[in-house]
Each structure stands twice: as C-alpha cells, then as structure tokens.
Amino acid sequence: MLQVASKIPEFAEKAGVTVVAGPFANREHVIVMIVSAEKAESVDQFLVDSRLAHWNRVHVLPSLKMEDALQEVEEMTPVF
C-alpha cells in the first residue's frame, strides 16, 4: 500500500477520474474519496488499478449535486 498510495493521482488520471476530495483513511480500513467521472466503468478501472479494494472495503455511491437532484425531482411527474 505504501508504494501504491502515492500513485493514486496517476491511476485516477489514467482512468479518466477526477479526485474531488480525499483520500481520507481511518482505522476501520475504509478509505473515503469523492471522485467524478463520466462513466461508472472509469471509477471501476480506477479502483482496480489503485488496488484500494485489496486493503479496504469499497462502496461506490453514485450521487448528484444537490441542484441537479432537485432539478430531476422538479421534472418528475408526481405519482399521487
């Protein structure tokens, strides 16, 4: 991990991923990062290349900016 951690920005760039925040580490073997990418496959490639899943639990949570999420809600047809 010590050899790979310094290369995280390189792995992100190669995969087409922008690191927005982090990585932040804790004692529970969870690395928290906020990343941005055009495709989910890019994030997956980044995780494979960086080997973060070798030492840590990985949970990818697709998210939107709040203003984008609110726009989607406004455009939806109410169910009831």
Steps between C-alpha positions, in 0.01 A plus 500: 500500500784738579630471144158531337350783710726766350385396150127552564490827299677325211252209506207743510625698202568184298144378564337835422403564862527834681571480873280771654589430866711250688617240533431501873601194703382366834571204726204298371669435165263735321638756257262785424532681168275720294568448131341612176491313169292489185454122523467251785750280317764768550451489876518121491825512302642749749414269790661202325816690404544663843437170680301682767270199534795282604522670840169678540130453470372664181154652469421711195208735553394673176390850591389827347564858601206619711386750236500225233302266726244773573467572128427130436234500772335810352486335156339179630130432465344453844388144572208611718 
